[in-house]
Amino acid sequence: MPGKETELADFLGQARSIVMEEPGTIAWFAIQFGPSTFGVYDVFPDDEARDAHLAGGVGQALGSNTGVLFSEPVIEKIDILADKIPA
């Protein structure tokens, strides 16, 4: 929401502690595309872990902050076709 960028950045930073407790979340990145556009990129080994993450603490926190810190989030489920990651 306009004027809530600092609060949203803080919210995303605090969400990290919740994600750290999720064994099925392989990687999680809170990102900022511009002054008022934010996102999250996360990695899961399978759909079960992804669904558990979305139903867990961060998903609940997203729901309670929709309309307060941000408009309705858009969640896109993607598949990685190629990668280069450290061994």
PDB file of N, CA, C and O in Angstrom:
ATOM      1  N   MET A   1       0.853  -1.168   0.000  1.00  0.00           N
ATOM      2  CA  MET A   1       0.000   0.000   0.000  1.00  0.00           C
ATOM      3  C   MET A   1       0.905   1.239   0.000  1.00  0.00           C
ATOM      4  O   MET A   1       1.956   1.244   0.640  1.00  0.00           O
ATOM      5  N   PRO A   2       0.502   2.255  -0.699  1.00  0.00           N
ATOM      6  CA  PRO A   2       1.310   3.475  -0.728  1.00  0.00           C
ATOM      7  C   PRO A   2       1.585   4.005   0.683  1.00  0.00           C
ATOM      8  O   PRO A   2       0.687   4.092   1.521  1.00  0.00           O
ATOM      9  N   GLY A   3       2.847   4.353   0.916  1.00  0.00           N
ATOM     10  CA  GLY A   3       3.240   4.876   2.218  1.00  0.00           C
ATOM     11  C   GLY A   3       3.604   3.810   3.236  1.00  0.00           C
ATOM     12  O   GLY A   3       4.000   4.141   4.354  1.00  0.00           O
ATOM     13  N   LYS A   4       3.480   2.540   2.878  1.00  0.00           N
ATOM     14  CA  LYS A   4       3.760   1.437   3.806  1.00  0.00           C
ATOM     15  C   LYS A   4       5.016   0.657   3.423  1.00  0.00           C
ATOM     16  O   LYS A   4       5.233  -0.449   3.916  1.00  0.00           O
ATOM     17  N   GLU A   5       5.842   1.227   2.549  1.00  0.00           N
ATOM     18  CA  GLU A   5       7.002   0.506   2.047  1.00  0.00           C
ATOM     19  C   GLU A   5       7.977   0.102   3.156  1.00  0.00           C
ATOM     20  O   GLU A   5       8.475  -1.024   3.158  1.00  0.00           O
ATOM     21  N   THR A   6       8.250   0.996   4.084  1.00  0.00           N
ATOM     22  CA  THR A   6       9.177   0.677   5.175  1.00  0.00           C
ATOM     23  C   THR A   6       8.619  -0.432   6.048  1.00  0.00           C
ATOM     24  O   THR A   6       9.345  -1.350   6.430  1.00  0.00           O
ATOM     25  N   GLU A   7       7.331  -0.355   6.367  1.00  0.00           N
ATOM     26  CA  GLU A   7       6.695  -1.387   7.184  1.00  0.00           C
ATOM     27  C   GLU A   7       6.688  -2.731   6.457  1.00  0.00           C
ATOM     28  O   GLU A   7       6.879  -3.776   7.079  1.00  0.00           O
ATOM     29  N   LEU A   8       6.469  -2.703   5.143  1.00  0.00           N
ATOM     30  CA  LEU A   8       6.472  -3.949   4.378  1.00  0.00           C
ATOM     31  C   LEU A   8       7.866  -4.558   4.337  1.00  0.00           C
ATOM     32  O   LEU A   8       8.014  -5.772   4.474  1.00  0.00           O
ATOM     33  N   ALA A   9       8.887  -3.732   4.151  1.00  0.00           N
ATOM     34  CA  ALA A   9      10.261  -4.233   4.169  1.00  0.00           C
ATOM     35  C   ALA A   9      10.582  -4.852   5.529  1.00  0.00           C
ATOM     36  O   ALA A   9      11.231  -5.896   5.593  1.00  0.00           O
ATOM     37  N   ASP A  10      10.140  -4.226   6.604  1.00  0.00           N
ATOM     38  CA  ASP A  10      10.343  -4.783   7.945  1.00  0.00           C
ATOM     39  C   ASP A  10       9.599  -6.106   8.103  1.00  0.00           C
ATOM     40  O   ASP A  10      10.143  -7.063   8.655  1.00  0.00           O
ATOM     41  N   PHE A  11       8.358  -6.163   7.621  1.00  0.00           N
ATOM     42  CA  PHE A  11       7.556  -7.384   7.678  1.00  0.00           C
ATOM     43  C   PHE A  11       8.280  -8.533   6.970  1.00  0.00           C
ATOM     44  O   PHE A  11       8.360  -9.641   7.499  1.00  0.00           O
ATOM     45  N   LEU A  12       8.799  -8.264   5.782  1.00  0.00           N
ATOM     46  CA  LEU A  12       9.500  -9.308   5.038  1.00  0.00           C
ATOM     47  C   LEU A  12      10.767  -9.747   5.762  1.00  0.00           C
ATOM     48  O   LEU A  12      11.091 -10.934   5.776  1.00  0.00           O
ATOM     49  N   GLY A  13      11.481  -8.806   6.359  1.00  0.00           N
ATOM     50  CA  GLY A  13      12.663  -9.163   7.137  1.00  0.00           C
ATOM     51  C   GLY A  13      12.327 -10.043   8.326  1.00  0.00           C
ATOM     52  O   GLY A  13      13.067 -10.974   8.643  1.00  0.00           O
ATOM     53  N   GLN A  14      11.216  -9.755   8.984  1.00  0.00           N
ATOM     54  CA  GLN A  14      10.787 -10.556  10.132  1.00  0.00           C
ATOM     55  C   GLN A  14      10.261 -11.920   9.701  1.00  0.00           C
ATOM     56  O   GLN A  14      10.340 -12.884  10.463  1.00  0.00           O
ATOM     57  N   ALA A  15       9.725 -12.009   8.488  1.00  0.00           N
ATOM     58  CA  ALA A  15       9.205 -13.286   7.994  1.00  0.00           C
ATOM     59  C   ALA A  15      10.317 -14.320   7.863  1.00  0.00           C
ATOM     60  O   ALA A  15      10.054 -15.522   7.903  1.00  0.00           O
ATOM     61  N   ARG A  16      11.534 -13.870   7.711  1.00  0.00           N
ATOM     62  CA  ARG A  16      12.664 -14.788   7.570  1.00  0.00           C
ATOM     63  C   ARG A  16      12.747 -15.765   8.738  1.00  0.00           C
ATOM     64  O   ARG A  16      13.035 -16.944   8.534  1.00  0.00           O
ATOM     65  N   SER A  17      12.502 -15.300   9.944  1.00  0.00           N
ATOM     66  CA  SER A  17      12.596 -16.192  11.107  1.00  0.00           C
ATOM     67  C   SER A  17      11.557 -17.308  11.036  1.00  0.00           C
ATOM     68  O   SER A  17      11.816 -18.421  11.494  1.00  0.00           O
ATOM     69  N   ILE A  18      10.394 -17.029  10.473  1.00  0.00           N
ATOM     70  CA  ILE A  18       9.371 -18.065  10.300  1.00  0.00           C
ATOM     71  C   ILE A  18       9.844 -19.076   9.263  1.00  0.00           C
ATOM     72  O   ILE A  18       9.746 -20.285   9.473  1.00  0.00           O
ATOM     73  N   VAL A  19      10.353 -18.578   8.151  1.00  0.00           N
ATOM     74  CA  VAL A  19      10.796 -19.446   7.062  1.00  0.00           C
ATOM     75  C   VAL A  19      11.964 -20.325   7.503  1.00  0.00           C
ATOM     76  O   VAL A  19      12.073 -21.468   7.057  1.00  0.00           O
ATOM     77  N   MET A  20      12.828 -19.820   8.358  1.00  0.00           N
ATOM     78  CA  MET A  20      13.971 -20.602   8.834  1.00  0.00           C
ATOM     79  C   MET A  20      13.532 -21.864   9.567  1.00  0.00           C
ATOM     80  O   MET A  20      14.309 -22.813   9.672  1.00  0.00           O
ATOM     81  N   GLU A  21      12.310 -21.893  10.073  1.00  0.00           N
ATOM     82  CA  GLU A  21      11.787 -23.057  10.792  1.00  0.00           C
ATOM     83  C   GLU A  21      11.086 -24.055   9.863  1.00  0.00           C
ATOM     84  O   GLU A  21      10.582 -25.076  10.330  1.00  0.00           O
ATOM     85  N   GLU A  22      11.049 -23.777   8.579  1.00  0.00           N
ATOM     86  CA  GLU A  22      10.366 -24.638   7.614  1.00  0.00           C
ATOM     87  C   GLU A  22      11.383 -25.535   6.904  1.00  0.00           C
ATOM     88  O   GLU A  22      12.100 -25.064   6.021  1.00  0.00           O
ATOM     89  N   PRO A  23      11.457 -26.804   7.267  1.00  0.00           N
ATOM     90  CA  PRO A  23      12.461 -27.672   6.650  1.00  0.00           C
ATOM     91  C   PRO A  23      12.253 -27.864   5.146  1.00  0.00           C
ATOM     92  O   PRO A  23      13.209 -28.156   4.427  1.00  0.00           O
ATOM     93  N   GLY A  24      11.027 -27.706   4.665  1.00  0.00           N
ATOM     94  CA  GLY A  24      10.751 -27.903   3.249  1.00  0.00           C
ATOM     95  C   GLY A  24      11.019 -26.695   2.381  1.00  0.00           C
ATOM     96  O   GLY A  24      10.920 -26.780   1.157  1.00  0.00           O
ATOM     97  N   THR A  25      11.358 -25.566   2.992  1.00  0.00           N
ATOM     98  CA  THR A  25      11.696 -24.377   2.201  1.00  0.00           C
ATOM     99  C   THR A  25      13.207 -24.379   2.003  1.00  0.00           C
ATOM    100  O   THR A  25      13.970 -24.097   2.927  1.00  0.00           O
ATOM    101  N   ILE A  26      13.625 -24.702   0.781  1.00  0.00           N
ATOM    102  CA  ILE A  26      15.050 -24.842   0.466  1.00  0.00           C
ATOM    103  C   ILE A  26      15.747 -23.485   0.432  1.00  0.00           C
ATOM    104  O   ILE A  26      16.839 -23.328   0.977  1.00  0.00           O
ATOM    105  N   ALA A  27      15.116 -22.514  -0.204  1.00  0.00           N
ATOM    106  CA  ALA A  27      15.665 -21.156  -0.297  1.00  0.00           C
ATOM    107  C   ALA A  27      14.502 -20.176  -0.281  1.00  0.00           C
ATOM    108  O   ALA A  27      13.406 -20.489  -0.747  1.00  0.00           O
ATOM    109  N   TRP A  28      14.751 -18.986   0.260  1.00  0.00           N
ATOM    110  CA  TRP A  28      13.706 -17.957   0.368  1.00  0.00           C
ATOM    111  C   TRP A  28      14.375 -16.599   0.265  1.00  0.00           C
ATOM    112  O   TRP A  28      15.329 -16.311   0.988  1.00  0.00           O
ATOM    113  N   PHE A  29      13.875 -15.769  -0.632  1.00  0.00           N
ATOM    114  CA  PHE A  29      14.423 -14.435  -0.847  1.00  0.00           C
ATOM    115  C   PHE A  29      13.294 -13.417  -0.833  1.00  0.00           C
ATOM    116  O   PHE A  29      12.337 -13.550  -1.596  1.00  0.00           O
ATOM    117  N   ALA A  30      13.386 -12.415   0.012  1.00  0.00           N
ATOM    118  CA  ALA A  30      12.488 -11.261  -0.040  1.00  0.00           C
ATOM    119  C   ALA A  30      13.193 -10.238  -0.919  1.00  0.00           C
ATOM    120  O   ALA A  30      14.358  -9.916  -0.686  1.00  0.00           O
ATOM    121  N   ILE A  31      12.492  -9.724  -1.931  1.00  0.00           N
ATOM    122  CA  ILE A  31      13.125  -8.859  -2.915  1.00  0.00           C
ATOM    123  C   ILE A  31      12.325  -7.576  -3.118  1.00  0.00           C
ATOM    124  O   ILE A  31      11.119  -7.528  -2.875  1.00  0.00           O
ATOM    125  N   GLN A  32      13.023  -6.544  -3.568  1.00  0.00           N
ATOM    126  CA  GLN A  32      12.385  -5.268  -3.873  1.00  0.00           C
ATOM    127  C   GLN A  32      12.754  -4.903  -5.306  1.00  0.00           C
ATOM    128  O   GLN A  32      13.933  -4.777  -5.638  1.00  0.00           O
ATOM    129  N   PHE A  33      11.732  -4.732  -6.161  1.00  0.00           N
ATOM    130  CA  PHE A  33      11.930  -4.424  -7.575  1.00  0.00           C
ATOM    131  C   PHE A  33      12.070  -2.927  -7.824  1.00  0.00           C
ATOM    132  O   PHE A  33      12.687  -2.514  -8.806  1.00  0.00           O
ATOM    133  N   GLY A  34      11.512  -2.131  -6.958  1.00  0.00           N
ATOM    134  CA  GLY A  34      11.521  -0.682  -7.111  1.00  0.00           C
ATOM    135  C   GLY A  34      11.044  -0.057  -5.824  1.00  0.00           C
ATOM    136  O   GLY A  34      10.932  -0.751  -4.814  1.00  0.00           O
ATOM    137  N   PRO A  35      10.758   1.234  -5.826  1.00  0.00           N
ATOM    138  CA  PRO A  35      10.395   1.925  -4.591  1.00  0.00           C
ATOM    139  C   PRO A  35       9.200   1.316  -3.857  1.00  0.00           C
ATOM    140  O   PRO A  35       9.160   1.333  -2.627  1.00  0.00           O
ATOM    141  N   SER A  36       8.230   0.779  -4.593  1.00  0.00           N
ATOM    142  CA  SER A  36       7.030   0.268  -3.915  1.00  0.00           C
ATOM    143  C   SER A  36       6.582  -1.087  -4.446  1.00  0.00           C
ATOM    144  O   SER A  36       5.419  -1.461  -4.290  1.00  0.00           O
ATOM    145  N   THR A  37       7.496  -1.826  -5.073  1.00  0.00           N
ATOM    146  CA  THR A  37       7.162  -3.150  -5.590  1.00  0.00           C
ATOM    147  C   THR A  37       8.068  -4.183  -4.938  1.00  0.00           C
ATOM    148  O   THR A  37       9.291  -4.123  -5.060  1.00  0.00           O
ATOM    149  N   PHE A  38       7.448  -5.132  -4.241  1.00  0.00           N
ATOM    150  CA  PHE A  38       8.168  -6.144  -3.480  1.00  0.00           C
ATOM    151  C   PHE A  38       7.748  -7.528  -3.953  1.00  0.00           C
ATOM    152  O   PHE A  38       6.715  -7.691  -4.603  1.00  0.00           O
ATOM    153  N   GLY A  39       8.553  -8.506  -3.620  1.00  0.00           N
ATOM    154  CA  GLY A  39       8.209  -9.875  -3.960  1.00  0.00           C
ATOM    155  C   GLY A  39       8.973 -10.851  -3.100  1.00  0.00           C
ATOM    156  O   GLY A  39       9.836 -10.476  -2.307  1.00  0.00           O
ATOM    157  N   VAL A  40       8.636 -12.107  -3.277  1.00  0.00           N
ATOM    158  CA  VAL A  40       9.328 -13.200  -2.605  1.00  0.00           C
ATOM    159  C   VAL A  40       9.590 -14.274  -3.651  1.00  0.00           C
ATOM    160  O   VAL A  40       8.709 -14.618  -4.440  1.00  0.00           O
ATOM    161  N   TYR A  41      10.795 -14.792  -3.649  1.00  0.00           N
ATOM    162  CA  TYR A  41      11.149 -15.934  -4.486  1.00  0.00           C
ATOM    163  C   TYR A  41      11.553 -17.039  -3.531  1.00  0.00           C
ATOM    164  O   TYR A  41      12.481 -16.873  -2.739  1.00  0.00           O
ATOM    165  N   ASP A  42      10.865 -18.163  -3.601  1.00  0.00           N
ATOM    166  CA  ASP A  42      11.205 -19.271  -2.726  1.00  0.00           C
ATOM    167  C   ASP A  42      11.292 -20.563  -3.508  1.00  0.00           C
ATOM    168  O   ASP A  42      10.726 -20.690  -4.594  1.00  0.00           O
ATOM    169  N   VAL A  43      12.021 -21.536  -2.933  1.00  0.00           N
ATOM    170  CA  VAL A  43      12.334 -22.789  -3.612  1.00  0.00           C
ATOM    171  C   VAL A  43      11.935 -23.948  -2.709  1.00  0.00           C
ATOM    172  O   VAL A  43      12.209 -23.951  -1.509  1.00  0.00           O
ATOM    173  N   PHE A  44      11.275 -24.938  -3.324  1.00  0.00           N
ATOM    174  CA  PHE A  44      10.789 -26.104  -2.586  1.00  0.00           C
ATOM    175  C   PHE A  44      11.146 -27.375  -3.353  1.00  0.00           C
ATOM    176  O   PHE A  44      11.247 -27.347  -4.579  1.00  0.00           O
ATOM    177  N   PRO A  45      11.337 -28.486  -2.647  1.00  0.00           N
ATOM    178  CA  PRO A  45      11.662 -29.734  -3.338  1.00  0.00           C
ATOM    179  C   PRO A  45      10.453 -30.359  -4.037  1.00  0.00           C
ATOM    180  O   PRO A  45      10.609 -31.156  -4.962  1.00  0.00           O
ATOM    181  N   ASP A  46       9.245 -29.993  -3.587  1.00  0.00           N
ATOM    182  CA  ASP A  46       8.045 -30.596  -4.164  1.00  0.00           C
ATOM    183  C   ASP A  46       6.820 -29.747  -3.826  1.00  0.00           C
ATOM    184  O   ASP A  46       6.905 -28.797  -3.048  1.00  0.00           O
ATOM    185  N   ASP A  47       5.688 -30.101  -4.419  1.00  0.00           N
ATOM    186  CA  ASP A  47       4.447 -29.350  -4.192  1.00  0.00           C
ATOM    187  C   ASP A  47       3.982 -29.429  -2.745  1.00  0.00           C
ATOM    188  O   ASP A  47       3.394 -28.479  -2.229  1.00  0.00           O
ATOM    189  N   GLU A  48       4.242 -30.553  -2.088  1.00  0.00           N
ATOM    190  CA  GLU A  48       3.832 -30.712  -0.688  1.00  0.00           C
ATOM    191  C   GLU A  48       4.513 -29.670   0.204  1.00  0.00           C
ATOM    192  O   GLU A  48       3.866 -29.060   1.055  1.00  0.00           O
ATOM    193  N   ALA A  49       5.808 -29.469   0.009  1.00  0.00           N
ATOM    194  CA  ALA A  49       6.543 -28.473   0.802  1.00  0.00           C
ATOM    195  C   ALA A  49       6.070 -27.063   0.467  1.00  0.00           C
ATOM    196  O   ALA A  49       5.963 -26.216   1.355  1.00  0.00           O
ATOM    197  N   ARG A  50       5.785 -26.808  -0.805  1.00  0.00           N
ATOM    198  CA  ARG A  50       5.290 -25.488  -1.215  1.00  0.00           C
ATOM    199  C   ARG A  50       3.937 -25.214  -0.574  1.00  0.00           C
ATOM    200  O   ARG A  50       3.700 -24.120  -0.062  1.00  0.00           O
ATOM    201  N   ASP A  51       3.051 -26.202  -0.600  1.00  0.00           N
ATOM    202  CA  ASP A  51       1.728 -26.033   0.003  1.00  0.00           C
ATOM    203  C   ASP A  51       1.828 -25.834   1.513  1.00  0.00           C
ATOM    204  O   ASP A  51       1.083 -25.039   2.085  1.00  0.00           O
ATOM    205  N   ALA A  52       2.756 -26.560   2.166  1.00  0.00           N
ATOM    206  CA  ALA A  52       2.949 -26.401   3.613  1.00  0.00           C
ATOM    207  C   ALA A  52       3.426 -24.983   3.928  1.00  0.00           C
ATOM    208  O   ALA A  52       2.983 -24.384   4.909  1.00  0.00           O
ATOM    209  N   HIS A  53       4.312 -24.453   3.116  1.00  0.00           N
ATOM    210  CA  HIS A  53       4.803 -23.086   3.312  1.00  0.00           C
ATOM    211  C   HIS A  53       3.658 -22.081   3.178  1.00  0.00           C
ATOM    212  O   HIS A  53       3.501 -21.197   4.020  1.00  0.00           O
ATOM    213  N   LEU A  54       2.871 -22.219   2.131  1.00  0.00           N
ATOM    214  CA  LEU A  54       1.776 -21.274   1.896  1.00  0.00           C
ATOM    215  C   LEU A  54       0.702 -21.357   2.973  1.00  0.00           C
ATOM    216  O   LEU A  54       0.022 -20.369   3.249  1.00  0.00           O
ATOM    217  N   ALA A  55       0.546 -22.532   3.585  1.00  0.00           N
ATOM    218  CA  ALA A  55      -0.445 -22.703   4.652  1.00  0.00           C
ATOM    219  C   ALA A  55       0.134 -22.384   6.026  1.00  0.00           C
ATOM    220  O   ALA A  55      -0.603 -22.329   7.011  1.00  0.00           O
ATOM    221  N   GLY A  56       1.449 -22.173   6.102  1.00  0.00           N
ATOM    222  CA  GLY A  56       2.114 -21.965   7.385  1.00  0.00           C
ATOM    223  C   GLY A  56       2.103 -20.523   7.859  1.00  0.00           C
ATOM    224  O   GLY A  56       1.241 -19.730   7.479  1.00  0.00           O
ATOM    225  N   GLY A  57       3.070 -20.204   8.692  1.00  0.00           N
ATOM    226  CA  GLY A  57       3.124 -18.906   9.355  1.00  0.00           C
ATOM    227  C   GLY A  57       3.207 -17.718   8.421  1.00  0.00           C
ATOM    228  O   GLY A  57       2.540 -16.709   8.650  1.00  0.00           O
ATOM    229  N   VAL A  58       4.013 -17.812   7.372  1.00  0.00           N
ATOM    230  CA  VAL A  58       4.130 -16.686   6.446  1.00  0.00           C
ATOM    231  C   VAL A  58       2.823 -16.498   5.685  1.00  0.00           C
ATOM    232  O   VAL A  58       2.368 -15.370   5.495  1.00  0.00           O
ATOM    233  N   GLY A  59       2.225 -17.596   5.251  1.00  0.00           N
ATOM    234  CA  GLY A  59       0.938 -17.501   4.562  1.00  0.00           C
ATOM    235  C   GLY A  59      -0.129 -16.871   5.434  1.00  0.00           C
ATOM    236  O   GLY A  59      -0.925 -16.060   4.961  1.00  0.00           O
ATOM    237  N   GLN A  60      -0.148 -17.241   6.707  1.00  0.00           N
ATOM    238  CA  GLN A  60      -1.108 -16.643   7.639  1.00  0.00           C
ATOM    239  C   GLN A  60      -0.819 -15.156   7.833  1.00  0.00           C
ATOM    240  O   GLN A  60      -1.741 -14.342   7.886  1.00  0.00           O
ATOM    241  N   ALA A  61       0.457 -14.807   7.939  1.00  0.00           N
ATOM    242  CA  ALA A  61       0.827 -13.397   8.108  1.00  0.00           C
ATOM    243  C   ALA A  61       0.479 -12.586   6.859  1.00  0.00           C
ATOM    244  O   ALA A  61       0.079 -11.426   6.960  1.00  0.00           O
ATOM    245  N   LEU A  62       0.633 -13.195   5.688  1.00  0.00           N
ATOM    246  CA  LEU A  62       0.223 -12.507   4.459  1.00  0.00           C
ATOM    247  C   LEU A  62      -1.261 -12.189   4.509  1.00  0.00           C
ATOM    248  O   LEU A  62      -1.681 -11.076   4.191  1.00  0.00           O
ATOM    249  N   GLY A  63      -2.050 -13.177   4.910  1.00  0.00           N
ATOM    250  CA  GLY A  63      -3.495 -12.969   4.969  1.00  0.00           C
ATOM    251  C   GLY A  63      -3.889 -11.855   5.913  1.00  0.00           C
ATOM    252  O   GLY A  63      -4.754 -11.043   5.587  1.00  0.00           O
ATOM    253  N   SER A  64      -3.268 -11.803   7.079  1.00  0.00           N
ATOM    254  CA  SER A  64      -3.655 -10.793   8.063  1.00  0.00           C
ATOM    255  C   SER A  64      -3.149  -9.392   7.702  1.00  0.00           C
ATOM    256  O   SER A  64      -3.626  -8.403   8.259  1.00  0.00           O
ATOM    257  N   ASN A  65      -2.189  -9.300   6.776  1.00  0.00           N
ATOM    258  CA  ASN A  65      -1.658  -7.992   6.377  1.00  0.00           C
ATOM    259  C   ASN A  65      -2.145  -7.521   5.012  1.00  0.00           C
ATOM    260  O   ASN A  65      -1.810  -6.418   4.579  1.00  0.00           O
ATOM    261  N   THR A  66      -2.935  -8.353   4.331  1.00  0.00           N
ATOM    262  CA  THR A  66      -3.501  -7.939   3.047  1.00  0.00           C
ATOM    263  C   THR A  66      -4.453  -6.771   3.282  1.00  0.00           C
ATOM    264  O   THR A  66      -5.340  -6.833   4.134  1.00  0.00           O
ATOM    265  N   GLY A  67      -4.253  -5.721   2.520  1.00  0.00           N
ATOM    266  CA  GLY A  67      -5.058  -4.514   2.681  1.00  0.00           C
ATOM    267  C   GLY A  67      -4.496  -3.556   3.710  1.00  0.00           C
ATOM    268  O   GLY A  67      -4.942  -2.412   3.805  1.00  0.00           O
ATOM    269  N   VAL A  68      -3.511  -4.015   4.489  1.00  0.00           N
ATOM    270  CA  VAL A  68      -2.864  -3.168   5.489  1.00  0.00           C
ATOM    271  C   VAL A  68      -1.498  -2.707   4.961  1.00  0.00           C
ATOM    272  O   VAL A  68      -1.235  -1.509   4.855  1.00  0.00           O
ATOM    273  N   LEU A  69      -0.634  -3.676   4.631  1.00  0.00           N
ATOM    274  CA  LEU A  69       0.699  -3.358   4.112  1.00  0.00           C
ATOM    275  C   LEU A  69       0.780  -3.485   2.598  1.00  0.00           C
ATOM    276  O   LEU A  69       1.645  -2.873   1.972  1.00  0.00           O
ATOM    277  N   PHE A  70      -0.107  -4.269   2.004  1.00  0.00           N
ATOM    278  CA  PHE A  70      -0.054  -4.523   0.565  1.00  0.00           C
ATOM    279  C   PHE A  70      -1.427  -4.937   0.072  1.00  0.00           C
ATOM    280  O   PHE A  70      -2.291  -5.342   0.849  1.00  0.00           O
ATOM    281  N   SER A  71      -1.609  -4.826  -1.240  1.00  0.00           N
ATOM    282  CA  SER A  71      -2.854  -5.302  -1.835  1.00  0.00           C
ATOM    283  C   SER A  71      -2.783  -6.830  -1.948  1.00  0.00           C
ATOM    284  O   SER A  71      -1.782  -7.437  -1.566  1.00  0.00           O
ATOM    285  N   GLU A  72      -3.817  -7.431  -2.458  1.00  0.00           N
ATOM    286  CA  GLU A  72      -3.880  -8.896  -2.570  1.00  0.00           C
ATOM    287  C   GLU A  72      -2.624  -9.427  -3.263  1.00  0.00           C
ATOM    288  O   GLU A  72      -2.343  -9.041  -4.397  1.00  0.00           O
ATOM    289  N   PRO A  73      -1.853 -10.319  -2.593  1.00  0.00           N
ATOM    290  CA  PRO A  73      -0.639 -10.830  -3.228  1.00  0.00           C
ATOM    291  C   PRO A  73      -0.975 -11.763  -4.393  1.00  0.00           C
ATOM    292  O   PRO A  73      -1.985 -12.467  -4.380  1.00  0.00           O
ATOM    293  N   VAL A  74      -0.114 -11.746  -5.384  1.00  0.00           N
ATOM    294  CA  VAL A  74      -0.223 -12.665  -6.513  1.00  0.00           C
ATOM    295  C   VAL A  74       0.820 -13.747  -6.300  1.00  0.00           C
ATOM    296  O   VAL A  74       2.015 -13.457  -6.230  1.00  0.00           O
ATOM    297  N   ILE A  75       0.379 -14.987  -6.197  1.00  0.00           N
ATOM    298  CA  ILE A  75       1.292 -16.107  -5.983  1.00  0.00           C
ATOM    299  C   ILE A  75       1.343 -16.915  -7.272  1.00  0.00           C
ATOM    300  O   ILE A  75       0.344 -17.489  -7.707  1.00  0.00           O
ATOM    301  N   GLU A  76       2.514 -16.946  -7.866  1.00  0.00           N
ATOM    302  CA  GLU A  76       2.733 -17.683  -9.107  1.00  0.00           C
ATOM    303  C   GLU A  76       3.557 -18.922  -8.785  1.00  0.00           C
ATOM    304  O   GLU A  76       4.647 -18.811  -8.224  1.00  0.00           O
ATOM    305  N   LYS A  77       3.057 -20.081  -9.128  1.00  0.00           N
ATOM    306  CA  LYS A  77       3.820 -21.318  -8.978  1.00  0.00           C
ATOM    307  C   LYS A  77       4.540 -21.561 -10.292  1.00  0.00           C
ATOM    308  O   LYS A  77       3.914 -21.673 -11.346  1.00  0.00           O
ATOM    309  N   ILE A  78       5.866 -21.642 -10.219  1.00  0.00           N
ATOM    310  CA  ILE A  78       6.673 -21.817 -11.423  1.00  0.00           C
ATOM    311  C   ILE A  78       7.505 -23.086 -11.305  1.00  0.00           C
ATOM    312  O   ILE A  78       7.683 -23.623 -10.212  1.00  0.00           O
ATOM    313  N   ASP A  79       8.004 -23.550 -12.414  1.00  0.00           N
ATOM    314  CA  ASP A  79       8.944 -24.659 -12.458  1.00  0.00           C
ATOM    315  C   ASP A  79      10.236 -24.147 -13.082  1.00  0.00           C
ATOM    316  O   ASP A  79      10.202 -23.441 -14.090  1.00  0.00           O
ATOM    317  N   ILE A  80      11.371 -24.498 -12.488  1.00  0.00           N
ATOM    318  CA  ILE A  80      12.680 -24.107 -13.002  1.00  0.00           C
ATOM    319  C   ILE A  80      13.045 -25.050 -14.144  1.00  0.00           C
ATOM    320  O   ILE A  80      12.999 -26.270 -13.983  1.00  0.00           O
ATOM    321  N   LEU A  81      13.403 -24.495 -15.282  1.00  0.00           N
ATOM    322  CA  LEU A  81      13.763 -25.297 -16.442  1.00  0.00           C
ATOM    323  C   LEU A  81      15.262 -25.544 -16.535  1.00  0.00           C
ATOM    324  O   LEU A  81      15.688 -26.573 -17.060  1.00  0.00           O
ATOM    325  N   ALA A  82      16.063 -24.617 -16.035  1.00  0.00           N
ATOM    326  CA  ALA A  82      17.513 -24.760 -16.040  1.00  0.00           C
ATOM    327  C   ALA A  82      18.055 -23.924 -14.894  1.00  0.00           C
ATOM    328  O   ALA A  82      17.417 -22.961 -14.469  1.00  0.00           O
ATOM    329  N   ASP A  83      19.227 -24.286 -14.390  1.00  0.00           N
ATOM    330  CA  ASP A  83      19.792 -23.528 -13.281  1.00  0.00           C
ATOM    331  C   ASP A  83      21.306 -23.629 -13.265  1.00  0.00           C
ATOM    332  O   ASP A  83      21.906 -24.462 -13.944  1.00  0.00           O
ATOM    333  N   LYS A  84      21.896 -22.767 -12.479  1.00  0.00           N
ATOM    334  CA  LYS A  84      23.307 -22.842 -12.116  1.00  0.00           C
ATOM    335  C   LYS A  84      23.361 -22.465 -10.648  1.00  0.00           C
ATOM    336  O   LYS A  84      23.175 -21.302 -10.290  1.00  0.00           O
ATOM    337  N   ILE A  85      23.614 -23.436  -9.810  1.00  0.00           N
ATOM    338  CA  ILE A  85      23.674 -23.212  -8.372  1.00  0.00           C
ATOM    339  C   ILE A  85      24.940 -23.857  -7.820  1.00  0.00           C
ATOM    340  O   ILE A  85      25.490 -24.768  -8.437  1.00  0.00           O
ATOM    341  N   PRO A  86      25.404 -23.394  -6.665  1.00  0.00           N
ATOM    342  CA  PRO A  86      26.591 -24.008  -6.069  1.00  0.00           C
ATOM    343  C   PRO A  86      26.314 -25.458  -5.674  1.00  0.00           C
ATOM    344  O   PRO A  86      25.189 -25.815  -5.323  1.00  0.00           O
ATOM    345  N   ALA A  87      27.330 -26.263  -5.735  1.00  0.00           N
ATOM    346  CA  ALA A  87      27.197 -27.685  -5.367  1.00  0.00           C
ATOM    347  C   ALA A  87      27.062 -27.848  -3.880  1.00  0.00           C
ATOM    348  O   ALA A  87      26.941 -28.971  -3.391  1.00  0.00           O
TER     349      ALA A  87
END
